[in-house]
Amino acid sequence: MEYVELAHAATDRGEVLLRERRRTGTAVADGAGVLELRVNGVFVMDTAETGSERALAAAALSRVARPHTVLVGGLGLGFTAREVLGDSRVERLVVVEIEEALVGWMRDGTVPHGPRLLAEPRLSVVVDDVRRAVRGSPPASYDLVLLDVDNGPGFLVYDANAAVYGGAFLSEVARVLRPGGVAGVWSMAESVALAEAMSDALVGVEAVPVDVRLQERAETYWLYLGRAAGGAEAAG
């Protein structure tokens, strides 16, 4: 396997690296390469297995009848956002991404599918910490809030992101959801602590396993879903 660095950025939080992974001897022009995003040397995601990122969006969308306004924490390589935008009921999507360089790579075509995605008129990308963005939002702003900002509470890339999975911030997420709105959190592994923290802020919390194939090995990722009190919407 060969790795070709496509882009690199050093930030206050550490290193962000975008590289292409391809079989030895395969030309880039063959289109066989897989994009891989790493942060501080830790694998975050690639373009070969995007099922759990898309499942996060699909599962949340299926639980709300009118998901008109959606917030996604974490742009990644855009697959959660693309799944959200594939639902015609969505009128506005706000994606909050802390790494300005990653947004730039999506805009300038370093990530080939990025420019088309970010040109979608329903989409706004905000470069910020999702915690600050949520806390600055008025109550009942969103029908869905989806969080995929790290690898989950047990496999943090940034130690500061532990707060994303804690009760105080999840209560803020509940505050910005409309009654019956849904919050979804992606996690690399099952987390009882995350389920408990979500249950303190939301109702009907579910842990949904998603089986994936990651670089020739079987893995199970987890989606945690909960509903804001005061409504019981469900998609028809």
N, C-alpha and C positions, 0 to 999 in steps of 0.2 A: 504494500500500500504506500502511495506517495502522498505527501501533504504540501500544498502550495499556499503560502500566505497571500491573501488578497488585500487585507487591510488590518491595521493595528492602531490602537489608541491607548495612551496612558492617561488616566484620570486620577482625581483625588482618591478614588476608591480602589484603584489598581489598574490592571491591564484588561483590555477588551480586544479579542482577536477573532477575525473572520478568516477562515481558510477553506481550501477545497481539498477534499479527500477523494482520491481516485486510484484505481488499480494501476500498478506499475506498468508503464509502457503505453497507457491510454492517453491519447492526445486530448487536450482541453477542448478542441473543436468537436470532438465526438459527442459532447454533451453528456458524458457518463459521470462527470464529477458530482460529488455531494458537498453542499455547503455545510460548514460546521461552525458553530458559534461557541467560543470558550471565553470564560471570564476568570481572571486570576488563575489560569491554568486548569480550571475545572470545566468539564463538558457541560454545556447548557442545553443545546438542542442542535439538530441537523435537519436537512431537507429530505432525508430518506425515510424518517419515521415521524410523522406529524399527527398521528391518530389521536393522541391524548390531548393535544392542544385544540384540535378541532372538536373533540368530544366535550371538552369543557364548555365551549360555546353552545354546541348542539343540546347538551343536557339542560343547561340553564334556559335556553330559548324554548325548549319543549315544556317548561314548567310555568310559563307566563303567557297569557292570552294576547297581551298588547305590549310587547317589548319595544316601545317607541324610542326610548333613550337609553343608551348603554355606555357604561364606563369599563374600559379594560385597562388594568394595571400591568404594564409590561408589553412592549411591542415585539420583542424577540425577532423572528424572521417573518412575522406577519400572519401566521396561519390561524390564530384565534380570531384576529380582526377580520380576516377574509371570510371565515365561517359566519361570523356575525353579519357581515355585509351581504352574505348570500341569502339572508332572510329578508323578504320584501317588507315585512312589518316594521323593520328597524328604520327609523327616520333620522336618527343622529347617533353617531358613535364617537366617543372621545377616548383616545388611547394616550395614556400617560407613560412616558419612557424617560428614565433618568439619564441614560447615556446619549448625549447629543450626537456623538460620532456614529452610533448605530442608526439613528434617524437619518443622518447624512448619507450613509451607505445605502439605505433603502431609497432615498430620493434620487441619488445620482446614478443608480444602476449597477453599483458594485454588487448589490443583491439584484439579480436580473428582473425578478418579478416585482421589485419594490416600487418603481415609478408608477406603474399602472395602479397598484393598490393605493398608494398615497394620493393619487389624483382623484380618487372616488369622492364626489362632492358631499356625501353624507359623513365623511370622516374628517376629524380634526385630531392632530397629533400635538400633544403638549409635552415639552421637555421639562420634567419636574420630578420630584419625589412623590410617589402616589399617596403617601401619608399626608403630605402637605396639600396635595390637590383635593383629597377627600375632605380633609378638615376645613378647607376653604369653600366647600360647596354648600349651598343652601339645603335645608332639610327637604326630603322627598324630591330629589333632583332626578333620580334614575330608576328605571324599571329593572335593570340588571347591573350588578357590579361583579366583574370577573378579575381575579387576582392570579397572575402568573409572573411574579416578579423575581422569584428565586427558585431553588430546587425543593422547597418545602422546609418545615421547621427543623428537620433532622439532618439536613445536608446543605447548610447555608453557604452561599458564595460570599456574601457580605454579612458579617456578624450583626450589623445594625438592622438587617432585615428581620431579625427575630421578632421585632415589634409588630411586623405585618401580621403575624400569626397569633398575636396576643389579644386578650379580651378588650383592652382599652380601644385599640384601633378597630377591631371588629364591631364594637359598639358604635363607632363613628360610621362605619359602613352601613350598619342598620339604620342609622339616623338619615343618611342620604338616600336610602331606598324608599320608594313609594310603598304604601300598604300593599302587602302581598308580593312585593318585588323579591327577586332572588339574588343571593350572593353565591358565587362559586369560587373555590380556591383549589389550585392545582398543587399536588404534592408528589414528590418522588417516591415516598414510602407512606405506609399507613401511620397515622398519628392519633393516638387517643387524646393527647393533650389538645390538639387542634380541634377535634370534634367537641371536646368539652368547652373550649373557649368559644366556639361558634354557637354552641347550645345556650351559653349564657347571654348571647346577644340576639339570637335568631330562633325561629321555631322550625320544627320538622326537619332537623339536620340529618342528612344522608351521607354515607360514605360509599362511593361508587368505584369499584376497581376497574381498571382498564388494562387489558393485556396488550403488550406491544412486543415487537421484535426489534431489538436495538443492537446493530452491528453483530448479527448472527447469534444473539442470545436472547432468551425469553426474559421479559421483565414485566412487572405489574406496577403501574402508576395508580394514583388515587385522586379522585375528585371529591371535594366536600361541598355540599350544597345545602343552603338554608334559606328560609323565607322570612321576610320582615313581618312582624305582627300586624294584624289589622286587615288582612285580606286573605283570600284563598283562591287566587286566580290559577287557572290551568289552561294550557293551550288546548284548543278544540281538535 
